[in-house]
Structure formats: C-alpha cells, structure tokens
Amino acid sequence: MKTPLGELLVESGIITVKTLERALTRQQGSGKRLGIVLDEMGVITQEELIEALAQQFGFETVKGIASLSFPANLLELIPQEIALRKLVFPLKRQDGVLELAVTDPFDTDTIAYLEKHNATTIVPVLATREDILDAVNHHYLRGEPVGNRTVKILVVDGSTEINAEIAGALSKEGYQVLTASDGEEGLRMAFSQHPDLILCEAAMPRMDGYALMRAIKANPATAGTPMILITSKTSQEEEHRALKSGFHDFIAKPMMTVRVVSRVKRALEMIQQYRERQTAPTP
C-alpha cells in the first residue's frame, strides 16, 4: 500500500506534522491537490514535490526542457493554449505513446482529452512549473533566451474562475503566473515567490486588497513590488483611494482579459522606464 503524499513528505523531513495539518485544513473545500497547496504556502519547493511524487508513484522526471530540441510535428500535438494554461509540454512520441511533461500528473481530464485528441497513450513525466514555462516560452512563443528571467505575476482573487481567466490570458503572453484565493495566501506567496507585479481584488476574505497592499509595502523585501487593484466599485472616489493608497493602477469589474493584459503591459513598461531613469547617469 502506498504512503499518502503528506505522510511521505513528513517522513522525508521536507515538512513537519504541524505544517501538514495546516495544509490539509487549507485544502478542505479548495478542490486543490495537496502538493499545490503546499507550494502556494511556500513550505515546499517544486523540486521537492517532484522528488516526493516520483518516489511515491514511480514517475520519471525531466529538467532543462527549454535547452532541448523538438521537431515541429511533435509540438503540434499539444495546442499552444493548452500548453500554457495546463502547463504541459510534449517530450517524445514513439510507438503510439506520447511522453508529456506535466506539473500535475493527476490532471486526468487534460490527459484524457489529449489522448483522445491525438489518438495516443500519454505517459506523464514530472517537471517544475518554471521548467515547463521556460520550454513553452522558448519553443512555442519564441520568446527570450532561456537564460533570461521570465516576468512573474501574482493574481490574488477570491474567485477561482477569475483567477483562471486572468492567469490564462497572461500566460499566453509568456508571463509566469501564480494565483492565490485570498489575501493571506497572497501575502505568503508574495513573501516566498517575490513576484514582479501583483494584481489583487479589493474585497477578499481574511485580508482585503488594501490590507494586503499595506502588508506587502511594510516588508522591505517586497515594498517595491508594484500592485494593481481589481474592484467592482467603479467610482472616481474608489479610483482615487486606490491610487492614493499606493496601488500602481486600477481595473474595474466587469473586465475583459484583453484590458487586463494591456494594463499589465503598460504597468511593466512604466516601471521599467522609471527604473532606467533612476539608474541613468546624471548629466
């Protein structure tokens, strides 16, 4: 009988019993797998999770995908949108079997869809989120060289649907996207993941967007992180309050993802221009 993942991580010394209990409590009703919850809490790295899953369930692992070469007809087996949204990447097809790099080997819906789409059997191979994002950016999007760091964006919203919608749109642009479902979770991820930009909802359980912003600005390690507020309040007073409080920008609901992408790009460009001016030599 296989040991449950949580117990395996405790036995390996990767997490404590108390941390496991906290993670299991957070997992209840979230619909998320334990490994994802632990990663979002910042108490386990992707590498540690992959090692534990490989040990427990016998999965193979892969690293450095972006630096490898893949034929165009192999990449065509996985639509770019699915590769970005589901974080999967085709590695090799032989004798009716497709080896697929994945972050979640238990996403049976995606695996079943791709098996039917390609009339093939899929064998999941574990890889980190960062590794797959680099590979998708390099091989599908023809983005920056592998050595350059991908821009990391944290989206914090109480709605799972909105998180997924924004994350999908930003991932298509080549950004690395992290999501959190409330302010406290967003704060922990901000401290552990150090995103380049944070989008957060104004009204959230446990810690609203304004409280999250104050906590992030109070920590010297994250104080310089630009933030964009997302809110259903569309008044000029709310916009003035957001900007005066320290938010870089303001997006009103209901919103189109194309508008979110545009605002994110504008914010990143303005931030880059500001930093360039700050470091430019004085004439």
N, C-alpha and C positions, 0 to 999 in steps of 0.2 A: 504493500500500500504506500502510495506516495505521500510525502510530508507536505502539508499545506504551505504555501509560499511564505506566509507570515512567520510560521514556526521555523522554516528553513533559514530565513533572514536573521532570526534571533539566535538560532544555533550557530550560525556563521559569525556572529558577533557584529553584524552590519548595523542592526538596530537593537534597541532594548525592548524588554517586555512592555514597559510603560509607553514607549513610542508606538508599538504595535497596537496597544489598546486604544490610544488616541486616534490612530489611523483607521481602525475598524469602526470606531464611533463616527468619524467623519465620513466613512464610506457608506454608512447606512442611508439608504434613500437617495444616494447621489447617482447610482447607476454606473459608477466608475469602478474599474478594476483596482485592486489593492496596490499594485505597482505604480499605477498612475497617481493615486492619492499620495503615496509616499514620496514620489518625485515632486509633486506640487508642494508638499510640505517642506521640501528642501532637506530631507533627512537621509536621502539615498541618491546616489548618482545613477545616471543611465547605465554606466559601465557595470556598477554593482548589481543593478537589477537584471541586466542581460546575463551576467555570470550566474546569478542565482536561478534564473529561468532555464538556462542551458543545463545547469547541473540537475535541476529538478525534473525537467521534462525532456531532456535529451536533444534540444535544438542545437543546430550548428550556429555559429556566429560569423560575422564578417565586419571588417574595418577598411577604411580608406577607399570607399567605393568610388568617390569622385575622381581619384587618380587612375582608375582602370579604364580600359577601352571597351565599348559596347557597340555592336552593329545597329544600324538604324532600324532594321526589321525587328530586332528584339525590343527596342524602346517603344515601337509602335504597338506592342501588345498591351501596354498599360497607358491609357489616355493621360495626358499631362495633368488634367484637372484632378483625376483620381490620385495620381502620384503625389500631388501637392496636398490635397485635402486629407487623404488617408495615410500619408507618409509611407508609401511602398515604392519599391524600385526593382525592376526585373534584372536578374543576375545572369541566368543561363537557361536555355531551353534545349532539352535533349530527350529523345525517345518519348515524346508526349508528356514530359514533366517540366514544369517551369519553376525554377528556384527564385523565390521572391523575398527580397529584403524587407523586413517589417519591424515596427516598434511594438506592435501588439499582435502576437501570434494567435490570440483567441478572438480576433475580429472575424468571426465565421461568416458574417453577412458579406463583407467585402471579398473574402477569399472565395466564397461560393459564387458570387457574381462574376469575378474574374475567371474562375474555372469554366463557367458557362459561356462567358464572352469569348474565350479563347479555345474552348473545347479541349482543355488540358487539365492535368492534375497539378496542383500547386503545392510546393514544399516550402513552408516558411523558414527563413533564415534571419536570425536576430541581428539588428543593428541599432545604433543610437539614433535619436531624433536628429541630432546635429549632423551625423554622417549621411543620413538619407537626404536631409535638406541640402547639404552641400552637393550631393550627387545630382539631385533634381535641378538645382540651380546651374550646375556645370553642364550637364548633358541634355537637359530639356530646354532650359531658358538661355543657355549660352551666356551665362552671367559672368561675374568677376572671376578671376583666377581663384583656385581652391584656397590659396594661402590667405586671401583677404577675408576679413571677418564679416559674416552676414549680420545685417541690422536686426536686432532683437526687439520685438514689440510685445508688451503685455496688455491683454484686454481683460478688464475686470467688469463683469456684468452679472446680475442675478439671474438673467435669462439664458438658459443653455442654448436656445435657438439663436439668440442674438450673438452670443459668443461664437457659435459655429459659423454663422453667416459672415461676421466680420473677419474671423480667422481665415476662412476660405478665400475671401476676397484679397486679403493682404498676402496670404501665402502664394497666390497666383502672381503677385508682383515680385516674388523672390525673398520676402521677408521671413524671418524665423518668428513664429507667433506662439506665445504662451497664453493660456487662459486661466482665469480664476472666477469662482462663482460668488464671492462676497469680499468685503473689504479686508477682513482679517487674513483670508487666504491670499489676497492680492498683496498685502503688506509683506507676508512671509516670502512670497515669490520675488517681490521687488528686492528684498534684502539678500536672498540666496542666488538669484539669477542675474541681477544687475541689468535690466533692460535698457535700451537706448531711448525708448518712448513708452509712455503708459496712457492707455485710453481707459477711462473708468466712468461708470454710471453714477449719477448723483445720489439716487435713492437705492441703497442696498442694505440687506440685513447685517446686523452685528457691527458694521462700521460703514458709514456712508462715504460718498466720494470726497467730500470736503475733509472729513476726519482722516481719510486715507492720505490725502494730499498733505495735510499738516504733519502726519507721522513720517511720511517719506522726506519732507523738507527738513524735519528735525534731526534726521540722521545724516551726519557728514558724508557717509559713503554713498548716499542716494540723493542728497539735497539738490544736486544739479540735474536730476532726471526731469525732462520736460513732460508735462501731462496735459491731456485733452479731456475735457469733461463732456459726457454724453448725458442728456437730460430731456425729459418730456415737457419741461417748462420752457416755453419759447419767448418769454417776455424780455424786454430790454433790461429790466431790473435783474433778472437771473443772469443774463449775459454779463452785465456789469459786475455782479457779485462774483461770478466765476473768474473773470479776468483780474479783478482786484485782489482776489484771494490767492492768486499765484498760478492759475491754470494758463497754459500757453494758448489754448484755443477752446472753442465751444461748439458742439454739434448738437442740434436739436432733433428730437424724435418727432414723428417717424422719419427715418433716414434711409437714403439709398446707399448701397455699398460703394457705388462709384463716387459718391460725395465723400465718404469716409476715406477712401483711398486717396482722393485729391487732397483732402485736408492733411492726411498723414505725410504725403509727399511734400506739401508746402511747408509743414512744420519742420521736417527734417532738413529741407533746403535752407530755411531761415536760420535754423540752429547752426548748420554748417557755415553759413556766411558770417554769423555772429562770431563763431569760434575762430574763423580765419582772420577777421578784423582784430580780435583780441590778441592774436599771436603775430600779427603783421608788425614789422619793424617800424619804429617811429621815424618819420622823415626828418 
